[in-house]
Structure formats: structure tokens, C-alpha cells
Amino acid sequence: MSIIEVKVPQLSESVTEATLLTWHKKVGEAVVEGENLIDIETDKVVLELPAIKSGVLAKIVKGDGEKVGSDEVIAQIDTEAVVAAAPVAKAVEAAVAATPSARKLAHARDVDAAQLQGSGKHGLVTKEDVLSAVQKTASVELQPTAVVVAPSGNRPEQRVPMTRIRQRIAERLLQSQQNAAILTTFNEVNMQPVMDLRNRYKDAFEKKHGVKLGFSSFFVKAAVLALQKFPIVNSSVDGTDIIYHGYFDIGVAIGSERGLVVPIIRDADKLSFADIEKRISDFAARAKDGKLGMEELSGGTFSITNGGVFGSMLSTPIINPPQSAILGIHATKDRPVAENGQVVIRPMNYLALSYDHRIVDGREAVQFLVTIKEALEYPGRVLLDL
């Protein structure tokens, strides 16, 4: 017998504990090296814990739903144990019969991927196959076990514990509201110049860089330009001190099935449009699959959130502490505006800047947002670093 321990990976300094979700294996079952044993949820991200060696799951030390810390032993694998050939083959088949994103989605939606007819190569079950099964069975998204209460009058209720990520989101939003003097200022921007520039070069851009030219890179570049002009907006409060950050780490809010995550684009001032688009595209893809690392979700000096992708016309975004401001982007719509005494139709976007009035004055906040507006309406200034 050769026993190896399955341990919780090293968590970041800001994360003291995590929660074990559902074990994908039972004691006595074969495991394959690299196969996901269990998902571990922290207040920042959901991590997969793969088996580091093949063998048999000999013991589960910590069960579903238990709280764990860094390097804590949660199971044991016997690397020399032998099980019947059929179970081993079944374990190998289960590990390769579906894509990682399909397995994660199937687990989240309580769908048995083994029962699905895969549409991928060699019968591989894809994420689309799982989504199709979800629609047919009207399954609901994964939540912790709900207690269903059915009062008289046939008016059912559900009591569902918040996930750890949802608890952390709630905690941080309350912290932001309670510890900062938040005000929001608004402006509007004519997106026609950016749209024209994008339409003119999007095909050549994608051909050269292998990524689509979206609008996000323009907003990130405009934000960096404004942050350089108004350093106070790129600062944070620490007690009675103001910390001015000499770097520009921009958080980009991305909605995922488990909640909102804000991965960080480090040193955004040093990146090209293509670099920024690639980072955002990568973040979005990995957020859907729960593949973002904790280090990618920590820090940040300024954030951007885009409610426009969901159709939002206007909102007052909440600051991501300890940052001092956040830019809210909304849906671009054709609207009548006055130009040179005439009413014309332009693709307009309403911008919102929520800021901490303890250190950012209204004058600076308004001028900051005007700088972003001008950078978008005259994108040549951004390209020429003016």
C-alpha cells in the first residue's frame, strides 16, 4: 500500500478558509491522474482539485460542505491499489467523455453527462450538449441544498444558503456602502467616432492579432488616460492616509454563473489594444468555466463595469473597496441630440462614475469623466497618447 495525501491548495493571503463542494468520487473508486476530485469554493473563485496520481480513493477526511484551510488534508489516495478493470475503464472514460467546461456545467446544473449523446468529436459531450439537456429537463442552476417550505394555500418558498462567493459579494458591497462616502456623476458620450474607427479596422485587426477589436479596449485606454491626469482617482484610503498608486491595474467586471468576478488587467498603461482585448477575452472564457486564479482577482486600482451588455441604460455602480472609483458603462442607443443648433441622431452611451467623496472632490470626478468622454469622442488622442 502506498498512500498519498490530497491537500487543499495554497490559498491567497486574503483567503483564510474555503468550502468543499461535492466530491466527484466515492471511497473505493478508481481515480485517474489529472481527474477533478472536488470543487473548492473560496470567496473569490471556485477551484478544481485534480488527482496528482492515479489509484483508488482510499479515504475521505473532509466531506461535502466542510470548511477547510490551506494545505489541509481532505482525502487519501492509494496509488498501488487495484480495482476491477471495468471500473478503471469507466473512470478513464468519464474523465475524457466530456470537455472540462461541459463537466463543470453538468455538475452545476445537476445533469448526468454520462447519459448525454455527445455531439463533439468521437462522441465527446460538449457544453452545448449540456445546455440542451438543461433546456429539455427545465433544470435549475446549482445552489446549496434548499429547504422547501410549503405554507398553507399552496404558496411554496425556498430557503437557500448563499454560496461563499455570494456571501463575499454581499459583504464587500455593504463594506463599500458603509465605509465610503459614495457619490455618482454622469455624462454622455457619442460613440460614433469609436464605432467608425472600429468598423474601419476590425477585420485587419483580427487578422493581425487573432482577436476581435471590441469596445472594451477603448474604455480601458480612456480610463488609463484619465487616471494619469487625475492620480487621486487611482488612489485608495488606508486609515487617515491616502495611497497613490504609481501603476494602473484595471479591474473588469465579468458576470459568471456563480456571481460577479472582477479580474485585474495589470499595468494596463503598458498594454496595446490587442493585449487588452486578449486579456479580457481570456478572462471571460475562464470565468465561465471557473478557471480564474485567486491572484487574478486580487488588487486593482480602478474598476470598470459594463451593464450595457445586459441592456442597462443607467446605473450607479458601487465602488470595489479599497478603490476610490468605478466607471459604469451602459447600452449604446441611437438618441436625438443637439449639434450646431440641429437635432441629429447619434449612438449615445451614458457613463457613470461612482467615487469616494472622502478624497475625490466633485470637480475632479466631473473632469475625470469629461476626460474619458473626450478620449472616446476623439479616439485619435488615445492612439497618439495626447
QUIFEN-V468584 format. One record per pair of residues at least 12 apart in sequence whose ideal C-beta (glycine too) atoms are under 10 Angstrom apart, sorted by the first residue. I is the first residue (numbers start at 0). J is the second residue. Records with the same first field share a line. If there is no record, write none. Layout:
# QUIFEN-V468584
I=J + J
This chain:
# QUIFEN-V468584
0=57 + 77 + 78 + 79 + 80
1=52 + 54 + 76 + 77 + 78 + 79 + 80
2=54 + 57 + 58 + 75 + 76 + 77 + 78 + 79 + 80
3=50 + 51 + 52 + 54 + 57 + 74 + 75 + 76 + 77 + 78
4=51 + 58 + 60 + 70 + 71 + 72 + 73 + 74 + 75 + 76
5=30 + 36 + 37 + 48 + 49 + 50 + 51 + 52 + 56 + 57 + 58 + 59 + 60 + 61 + 71 + 72 + 73 + 74 + 75 + 76
6=48 + 51 + 60 + 67 + 69 + 70 + 71 + 72 + 73 + 74
7=19 + 37 + 39 + 41 + 46 + 48 + 61 + 67 + 68 + 69 + 70 + 71 + 72 + 73
8=39 + 46 + 47 + 48 + 69 + 70 + 293
9=69 + 70 + 293
10=39 + 41 + 43 + 46 + 67 + 68 + 69 + 70 + 71 + 293
11=41 + 43 + 44 + 69 + 292 + 293 + 294 + 296 + 297
12=69 + 293 + 297
13=41 + 42 + 43 + 293 + 296 + 297 + 298
14=41 + 42 + 43 + 44 + 68 + 69 + 163 + 167 + 293 + 297
15=41 + 42 + 66 + 68 + 69
16=41 + 42 + 66 + 67 + 68 + 69 + 71 + 163
17=39 + 40 + 41 + 42 + 43 + 44 + 45 + 46 + 65 + 66 + 67 + 68 + 69 + 71 + 163 + 293
18=38 + 39 + 40 + 41 + 42 + 45 + 63 + 64 + 65 + 66 + 67 + 143 + 162 + 163 + 164 + 166
19=37 + 38 + 39 + 40 + 48 + 59 + 61 + 62 + 63 + 64 + 65 + 66 + 67 + 71 + 73 + 74
20=37 + 38 + 39 + 40 + 45 + 46 + 63 + 64 + 106 + 107 + 141 + 143 + 162 + 163
21=37 + 38 + 62 + 63 + 64 + 106 + 141
22=36 + 37 + 38 + 48 + 56 + 59 + 61 + 62 + 63 + 73 + 74
23=35 + 36 + 37 + 38 + 47 + 48 + 56 + 93 + 102 + 106
24=36 + 37 + 50 + 55 + 56 + 59 + 74 + 76 + 90 + 93
25=56 + 59
26=55 + 56 + 57 + 58 + 59 + 74 + 75
27=55 + 56 + 57 + 58 + 77 + 80 + 82 + 86
28=55 + 56 + 82 + 86 + 87 + 89 + 90
29=50 + 53 + 54 + 55 + 56 + 76 + 80 + 81 + 82 + 83 + 84 + 85 + 86 + 87 + 88 + 89 + 90 + 91 + 93
30=49 + 50 + 51 + 52 + 53 + 54 + 55 + 56 + 57 + 74 + 76 + 77 + 78 + 87 + 90 + 94
31=49 + 50 + 52 + 53 + 54 + 87 + 90 + 91 + 92 + 93 + 94 + 95
32=49 + 50 + 51 + 52 + 53 + 54 + 76 + 78 + 94
33=49 + 50 + 51 + 52 + 53 + 94
34=47 + 49 + 50 + 53 + 90 + 91 + 93 + 94 + 95 + 102
35=47 + 48 + 49 + 50 + 94 + 99 + 102 + 103 + 106
36=48 + 49 + 50 + 51 + 56 + 59 + 73 + 74 + 76
37=49 + 59 + 61 + 62 + 63 + 73 + 74
38=103 + 106 + 107 + 141 + 289
39=67 + 73 + 163
40=64 + 162 + 163 + 164 + 167 + 257 + 289
41=163 + 164 + 167 + 293 + 296
42=162 + 163 + 164 + 165 + 166 + 167 + 168 + 170 + 171 + 293 + 296
43=163 + 164 + 167 + 260 + 261 + 291 + 292 + 293 + 294 + 295 + 296 + 297
44=164 + 255 + 257 + 260 + 262 + 285 + 286 + 289 + 290 + 291 + 292 + 293 + 294 + 295 + 296
45=103 + 107 + 162 + 163 + 164 + 255 + 256 + 257 + 258 + 288 + 289 + 290 + 291
46=289 + 290 + 291 + 292 + 293
47=99 + 102 + 103 + 288 + 289 + 290
48=73 + 74
49=94
50=74 + 76 + 78 + 94
51=76 + 78
52=76 + 77 + 78
53=76 + 78 + 87 + 90 + 91
54=75 + 76 + 77 + 78 + 79 + 80 + 81 + 82
55=75 + 76 + 77 + 78 + 79 + 80 + 81 + 82 + 86 + 87 + 90
56=74 + 75 + 76 + 77 + 80
57=74 + 75 + 76 + 77 + 78 + 80
58=72 + 73 + 74 + 75 + 76 + 77
59=73 + 74 + 75
60=72 + 73 + 74 + 75
61=73 + 74
62=74
63=143 + 144
64=143 + 144 + 160
66=163
89=113
92=113
93=112 + 113
95=121 + 123
96=112 + 113 + 115 + 117 + 119 + 121 + 122 + 123 + 124
97=112 + 113 + 115 + 117 + 119 + 122 + 123 + 124 + 125 + 126 + 128 + 129
98=112 + 117 + 119 + 123 + 124 + 125 + 126 + 127 + 128 + 129 + 288
99=126 + 288 + 289 + 290
100=125 + 126 + 127 + 129 + 284 + 285 + 287 + 288 + 289 + 290
101=115 + 117 + 119 + 123 + 124 + 125 + 126 + 127 + 128 + 129 + 130 + 288
102=124 + 126 + 129 + 288
103=126 + 129 + 141 + 256 + 287 + 288 + 289 + 290
104=124 + 125 + 126 + 127 + 128 + 129 + 130 + 132 + 133 + 140 + 141 + 256 + 287 + 288 + 289
105=124 + 126 + 128 + 129 + 130 + 132 + 133 + 138 + 141
106=129 + 141
107=129 + 133 + 138 + 140 + 141 + 142 + 256 + 257 + 289
108=129 + 130 + 132 + 133 + 136 + 138 + 139 + 140 + 141 + 256
109=133 + 136 + 138 + 139 + 140 + 141 + 142
110=124 + 128 + 129 + 130 + 131 + 132 + 133 + 135 + 136 + 138
111=132
112=124 + 128 + 129 + 132
114=132
115=128 + 129 + 131 + 132
116=128 + 131 + 132
118=131
126=287 + 288
140=256 + 257
141=162 + 256 + 257
142=157 + 159 + 160 + 161 + 162 + 165
143=159 + 160 + 161 + 162 + 163 + 165
144=159 + 160
145=157 + 158 + 159 + 160
146=158 + 159 + 160
147=159
161=258
162=257 + 258
163=257 + 258
164=255 + 257 + 258 + 259 + 260 + 289
165=257 + 258 + 259
166=258
167=258
168=257 + 258 + 259 + 260
169=258
171=261 + 317 + 318 + 319 + 320
172=259 + 317 + 318 + 319 + 320
173=317
174=317 + 318 + 320 + 321
175=317 + 318 + 319 + 320 + 321 + 322 + 325 + 353 + 355
176=317 + 318 + 320
177=320
178=236 + 318 + 320 + 321 + 355 + 357
179=236 + 317 + 318 + 320 + 321 + 322 + 323 + 324 + 353 + 354 + 355 + 356 + 357 + 358
180=354 + 355 + 356 + 357 + 358 + 359
181=315 + 316 + 317 + 318 + 324 + 325 + 353 + 354 + 355 + 356 + 357
182=315 + 352 + 353 + 354 + 355 + 356 + 359 + 361 + 364
183=313 + 314 + 315 + 316 + 317 + 318 + 324 + 325 + 327 + 351 + 352 + 353 + 354 + 364
184=315 + 324 + 350 + 351 + 352 + 353 + 354 + 359 + 361 + 364 + 365 + 366 + 367 + 368 + 369
185=313 + 315 + 327 + 329 + 349 + 350 + 351 + 352 + 365 + 368
186=348 + 349 + 350 + 351 + 352 + 365 + 367 + 368 + 369 + 371 + 372
187=329 + 334 + 336 + 345 + 347 + 348 + 349 + 350 + 372
188=218 + 221 + 328 + 331 + 345 + 346 + 347 + 348 + 349 + 350 + 368 + 369 + 371 + 372 + 373 + 374 + 375 + 376
189=331 + 334 + 336 + 338 + 343 + 345 + 346 + 347 + 348 + 372 + 375 + 376
190=214 + 217 + 331 + 332 + 345 + 346 + 347 + 348 + 375 + 376
191=331 + 344 + 345 + 346 + 347 + 375 + 376
192=217 + 375 + 376 + 377 + 378 + 379
193=214 + 217 + 218 + 221 + 331 + 346 + 348 + 374 + 375 + 376 + 377 + 378 + 381
194=214 + 217 + 331 + 346
195=378
196=212 + 217 + 378 + 379 + 381 + 382
197=211 + 212 + 213 + 214 + 216 + 217 + 378
198=212
200=212 + 272
201=213
204=216 + 272 + 273 + 276
205=273 + 276
207=273
208=271 + 272 + 273 + 274 + 276 + 277
209=273 + 276 + 277
210=272 + 273 + 274 + 275 + 276 + 277 + 278 + 279 + 280 + 281
211=276 + 280
212=272 + 273 + 276
213=272 + 275 + 276 + 279 + 280
214=276 + 305 + 307 + 328 + 331 + 348 + 375
215=251 + 264 + 272 + 275 + 276 + 278 + 279 + 280 + 283 + 303 + 305 + 328
216=264 + 267 + 270 + 271 + 272 + 273 + 274 + 275 + 276 + 277 + 278 + 279 + 381
217=272 + 275 + 371 + 374 + 375 + 378 + 381 + 382
218=249 + 251 + 275 + 303 + 305 + 326 + 328 + 348 + 350 + 371 + 374 + 375
219=247 + 249 + 251 + 264 + 267 + 268 + 270 + 272 + 275 + 276 + 278 + 279 + 301 + 303 + 326 + 381
220=249 + 267 + 268 + 270 + 271 + 272 + 275 + 371 + 374 + 375 + 378 + 380 + 381 + 382 + 384
221=303 + 326 + 350 + 370 + 371 + 372 + 373 + 374 + 375 + 376 + 378 + 380 + 381
222=247 + 249 + 267 + 301 + 302 + 303 + 324 + 326 + 352 + 367 + 370 + 371 + 374
223=247 + 249 + 264 + 266 + 267 + 268 + 269 + 270 + 275 + 301 + 371 + 374 + 381
224=247 + 268 + 370 + 371 + 373 + 374 + 380 + 381 + 384 + 385
225=301 + 324 + 326 + 352 + 366 + 367 + 368 + 369 + 370 + 371 + 372 + 373 + 374
226=244 + 247 + 249 + 267 + 268 + 300 + 301 + 324 + 367 + 370 + 371
227=247 + 268 + 370 + 384
228=363 + 366 + 367 + 370 + 374
229=324 + 359 + 363 + 364 + 366 + 367 + 368 + 370
230=243 + 244 + 245 + 363
231=243 + 323 + 324 + 354 + 355 + 358 + 359 + 360 + 363 + 364 + 367
232=300 + 301 + 322 + 323 + 324 + 326 + 352 + 354 + 355 + 358 + 359 + 363 + 364 + 366 + 367 + 368 + 370
233=245 + 246 + 247 + 248 + 249 + 300 + 301 + 322 + 323 + 324 + 367
234=300 + 301 + 321 + 322 + 323 + 324 + 355 + 358 + 359
235=299 + 300 + 301 + 318 + 320 + 321 + 322 + 323 + 324 + 355 + 358
236=320 + 321 + 322 + 323 + 355 + 357 + 358
237=321
241=323 + 357 + 358
242=300 + 321 + 323
243=300
244=298 + 299 + 300 + 301 + 322 + 323
245=300
246=265 + 266 + 267 + 268 + 269 + 298 + 300
247=264 + 265 + 266 + 267 + 268 + 269 + 270 + 299 + 300 + 301
248=263 + 264 + 265 + 266 + 267 + 268 + 297 + 298 + 299 + 300 + 301 + 302 + 322
249=261 + 262 + 263 + 264 + 265 + 266 + 267 + 268 + 270 + 275 + 278 + 279 + 299 + 300 + 301 + 302 + 303 + 326
250=262 + 263 + 264 + 267 + 296 + 297 + 298 + 299 + 300 + 301 + 302 + 303 + 304 + 319 + 322 + 325
251=263 + 264 + 267 + 275 + 278 + 279 + 282 + 283 + 299 + 302 + 303 + 304 + 305
252=302 + 303 + 304 + 305 + 306 + 316 + 319 + 325 + 327 + 328
253=279 + 282 + 283 + 284 + 285 + 286 + 287 + 291 + 304 + 305 + 308
254=283 + 286 + 287 + 304 + 305 + 306 + 308 + 309
255=283 + 285 + 286 + 287 + 288 + 289 + 291
256=286 + 287 + 288 + 289
257=286 + 287 + 289
259=286 + 304 + 319
260=282 + 283 + 285 + 286 + 289 + 291 + 295 + 296
261=282 + 286 + 291 + 295 + 296 + 297 + 299 + 302 + 303 + 304 + 319 + 322 + 325
262=278 + 279 + 281 + 282 + 283 + 285 + 286 + 291 + 292 + 294 + 295 + 296 + 297 + 299
263=278 + 282 + 294 + 295 + 296 + 297 + 298 + 299 + 300 + 302
264=278 + 279 + 282 + 295 + 299 + 303
265=278 + 294 + 295 + 298 + 299
267=300 + 301
268=384
272=381 + 382
278=295
279=303
281=295
282=295 + 296
298=321 + 322
299=319 + 321 + 322
300=321 + 322 + 323 + 324
301=318 + 319 + 322 + 323 + 324 + 325 + 326
302=316 + 317 + 318 + 319 + 322 + 324 + 325 + 326 + 327 + 353
303=316 + 325 + 326 + 327 + 328
304=316 + 317 + 319 + 325 + 326 + 327 + 328 + 329 + 351 + 353
305=326 + 327 + 328 + 329 + 330
306=327 + 328 + 329 + 330 + 351
307=327 + 328 + 329 + 330 + 331 + 332 + 348 + 349
308=328 + 329 + 330
309=329 + 330
310=329 + 330 + 332
311=327 + 328 + 329 + 330 + 349 + 351
312=329 + 330 + 332 + 348 + 349
313=327 + 329 + 330 + 349 + 350 + 351
314=327 + 328 + 329 + 349 + 351 + 353
315=327 + 351 + 352 + 353
316=328 + 351 + 352 + 353
317=353
318=353 + 354 + 355
319=353
320=355
321=355
322=354 + 355
323=353 + 354 + 355 + 356 + 357 + 358 + 359 + 364
324=352 + 353 + 354 + 355 + 358 + 359 + 363 + 364 + 367 + 368
325=351 + 352 + 353 + 354 + 355
326=350 + 351 + 352 + 353 + 354 + 367 + 368 + 371
327=349 + 350 + 351 + 352 + 353
328=348 + 349 + 350 + 351 + 371
329=347 + 348 + 349 + 350 + 351
330=347 + 348 + 349
331=345 + 346 + 347 + 348 + 349
332=345 + 346 + 347 + 348 + 349
333=345 + 346 + 347
334=346 + 347 + 348 + 349
335=347
348=372 + 375
350=368 + 369 + 371 + 372 + 375
351=368
352=364 + 365 + 367 + 368 + 371
354=367 + 368
